[in-house]
Amino acid sequence: MRLISGSAGGIPLDVPKNVTRPTQDRVKQAIFNMLGELVDGARVLDLFAGSGALGLECLSRGAVSAQLIEQDRAACEVIRKNIAKTRLEGASVKQGDVFKVLSQMAGTTMFDLVFADPPYAHQLGEEDLSMKLALFPELQTVIVPGGSLILECRVTKNAPVEWGPWEMVRDREYGGTRILWLRKR
């Protein structure tokens, strides 16, 4: 895995072992092709950050800040190493449960662009964190009006048609991965 473009383009990133499911480079490229100039100057929040690849890609492409939230301690260490390796400024890492961190941040910090790549529900009865996150009220309080949520989830047959407080901008599938671009109404 590497940063694709921008000031740190081409720099390889470390990936936490057996902890995360990194976004494939081709999917990451598709996401940033969709977003275009929206990244430049943006304040970014990367939830379930894993290796930090999405937030760091944003900084490499001109975002002014990227806050990376990850629950796993080992993954947070990898993110810190990747920040040091890329020498990108404006990145900060917070370890903790995404939903608890969002509750703590509610209404105090605003972001233009939020990325979320929660763990997929693999078995019947497991909670779908992508839907839970999209409908989590505190998420709305940290995104500016018109701000975007880029949500990565597993392709399913019974995907929701209504996304509550979000306007669907794009819905694309890449193999078993679904990328939703949702805009705050």
C-alpha positions as CSV (number, residue, x, y, z in Angstrom):
1,M,0.0,0.0,0.0
2,R,1.2,3.5,-0.8
3,L,0.0,7.1,-1.1
4,I,-1.2,7.6,-4.6
5,S,-0.8,11.2,-5.4
6,G,0.1,14.7,-4.1
7,S,3.2,15.9,-2.1
8,A,3.8,12.4,-0.6
9,G,2.6,10.4,-3.6
10,G,4.4,7.1,-4.0
11,I,5.5,6.7,-0.4
12,P,4.8,3.2,0.9
13,L,2.7,2.9,4.0
14,D,2.9,0.2,6.7
15,V,-0.3,-1.7,7.4
16,P,-1.3,-3.2,10.8
17,K,-1.1,-7.0,10.7
18,N,-4.3,-9.0,11.1
19,V,-6.2,-6.0,12.5
20,T,-7.6,-4.1,9.6
21,R,-8.8,-4.5,6.0
22,P,-7.0,-1.7,4.1
23,T,-8.7,0.0,1.2
24,Q,-7.3,-1.3,-2.0
25,D,-5.3,1.2,-4.1
26,R,-7.7,0.9,-7.0
27,V,-10.7,1.7,-4.7
28,K,-8.8,4.5,-3.1
29,Q,-7.9,6.0,-6.5
30,A,-11.6,5.8,-7.5
31,I,-12.6,7.6,-4.4
32,F,-10.2,10.4,-4.9
33,N,-11.1,10.7,-8.6
34,M,-14.7,11.1,-7.5
35,L,-13.9,13.8,-5.0
36,G,-11.6,15.8,-7.2
37,E,-10.9,19.3,-5.8
38,L,-13.0,18.8,-2.7
39,V,-10.0,17.5,-0.8
40,D,-7.8,20.6,-1.3
41,G,-8.2,22.8,1.8
42,A,-10.5,20.4,3.6
43,R,-10.6,19.5,7.3
44,V,-10.8,15.7,7.3
45,L,-11.9,13.1,9.8
46,D,-10.8,9.5,9.1
47,L,-12.9,7.0,11.2
48,F,-11.8,3.4,11.7
49,A,-8.5,4.7,10.3
50,G,-6.6,1.4,10.1
51,S,-3.2,2.5,8.6
52,G,-4.3,6.1,8.2
53,A,-4.1,5.8,4.4
54,L,-7.2,7.8,3.6
55,G,-6.5,10.7,5.9
56,L,-2.8,10.8,4.8
57,E,-3.8,10.7,1.2
58,C,-6.0,13.8,1.8
59,L,-3.1,15.6,3.4
60,S,-0.9,14.7,0.5
61,R,-3.5,16.1,-1.8
62,G,-3.8,19.5,0.0
63,A,-6.2,19.0,3.0
64,V,-5.3,21.3,5.9
65,S,-5.9,18.8,8.6
66,A,-6.7,15.1,9.2
67,Q,-7.8,13.7,12.5
68,L,-7.5,9.9,12.4
69,I,-9.6,7.8,14.9
70,E,-8.8,4.1,15.5
71,Q,-9.6,1.8,18.3
72,D,-6.8,-0.7,18.0
73,R,-3.6,0.3,19.8
74,A,-1.2,-1.4,17.4
75,A,-3.0,0.2,14.4
76,C,-2.5,3.6,16.1
77,E,1.2,3.0,16.4
78,V,1.3,2.1,12.7
79,I,-0.6,5.3,11.9
80,R,2.0,7.3,13.9
81,K,4.8,5.6,12.0
82,N,3.1,6.4,8.7
83,I,2.7,10.1,9.6
84,A,6.4,10.3,10.5
85,K,7.4,8.4,7.3
86,T,5.4,10.8,5.0
87,R,6.3,14.0,7.0
88,L,2.9,15.3,6.3
89,E,1.8,18.1,8.6
90,G,-1.7,18.5,10.1
91,A,-2.3,14.9,11.1
92,S,-3.4,13.9,14.6
93,V,-4.3,10.4,15.9
94,K,-6.8,9.5,18.6
95,Q,-7.2,6.0,20.0
96,G,-10.7,5.1,21.0
97,D,-14.1,3.7,20.1
98,V,-15.4,5.8,17.1
99,F,-18.9,6.2,18.5
100,K,-17.6,7.4,21.9
101,V,-15.1,9.7,20.3
102,L,-17.8,11.2,18.1
103,S,-20.0,11.7,21.2
104,Q,-17.1,13.6,22.9
105,M,-16.5,15.7,19.8
106,A,-20.1,16.5,19.2
107,G,-20.5,20.1,18.2
108,T,-17.0,21.1,19.1
109,T,-15.0,20.4,15.9
110,M,-16.3,20.6,12.4
111,F,-15.1,18.7,9.3
112,D,-15.6,19.1,5.6
113,L,-14.9,15.5,4.7
114,V,-15.4,12.3,6.7
115,F,-14.1,8.9,5.7
116,A,-15.4,5.8,7.4
117,D,-14.3,2.2,6.7
118,P,-15.9,0.3,9.6
119,P,-15.4,-3.5,10.0
120,Y,-17.8,-5.4,7.8
121,A,-20.5,-7.6,9.4
122,H,-19.5,-11.1,8.2
123,Q,-22.0,-13.3,9.9
124,L,-25.8,-13.2,10.3
125,G,-26.7,-11.2,13.4
126,E,-23.5,-9.1,13.5
127,E,-24.1,-5.4,13.7
128,D,-23.8,-3.4,10.4
129,L,-21.5,-0.6,11.7
130,S,-21.8,1.4,8.4
131,M,-25.5,1.9,8.8
132,K,-25.2,2.5,12.5
133,L,-22.5,5.2,11.8
134,A,-24.5,6.9,9.0
135,L,-27.5,7.3,11.3
136,F,-25.5,8.2,14.4
137,P,-26.8,11.6,15.4
138,E,-23.4,12.8,16.8
139,L,-21.8,12.3,13.3
140,Q,-24.1,15.0,12.0
141,T,-22.8,17.5,14.6
142,V,-19.2,17.3,13.4
143,I,-19.8,17.8,9.7
144,V,-20.3,21.2,8.1
145,P,-23.6,21.8,6.2
146,G,-23.0,20.4,2.7
147,G,-20.0,18.3,4.0
148,S,-19.4,14.8,2.7
149,L,-19.3,11.3,4.2
150,I,-17.4,8.7,2.2
151,L,-18.6,5.4,3.6
152,E,-17.0,2.0,2.6
153,C,-19.0,-1.1,3.2
154,R,-19.6,-4.6,2.0
155,V,-21.8,-5.1,-1.1
156,T,-25.1,-6.5,0.1
157,K,-28.4,-7.4,-1.6
158,N,-30.5,-5.6,0.9
159,A,-28.7,-2.3,1.0
160,P,-30.7,0.6,2.5
161,V,-32.5,2.9,0.1
162,E,-32.9,5.8,2.6
163,W,-29.9,7.2,4.4
164,G,-31.7,9.4,6.8
165,P,-30.1,12.9,7.0
166,W,-27.9,12.2,4.0
167,E,-28.3,13.0,0.3
168,M,-26.8,10.2,-1.9
169,V,-24.3,11.7,-4.3
170,R,-22.7,8.5,-5.6
171,D,-23.0,4.7,-5.0
172,R,-20.4,2.6,-6.6
173,E,-19.3,-1.1,-6.3
174,Y,-15.7,-2.3,-6.7
175,G,-15.7,-6.1,-6.4
176,G,-17.1,-6.9,-2.9
177,T,-16.6,-3.2,-1.8
178,R,-19.3,-0.6,-1.9
179,I,-18.4,3.1,-1.8
180,L,-21.1,5.6,-0.8
181,W,-20.7,9.3,-1.2
182,L,-23.2,10.9,1.1
183,R,-23.7,14.7,1.6
184,K,-25.1,16.3,4.7
185,R,-28.5,17.9,3.9
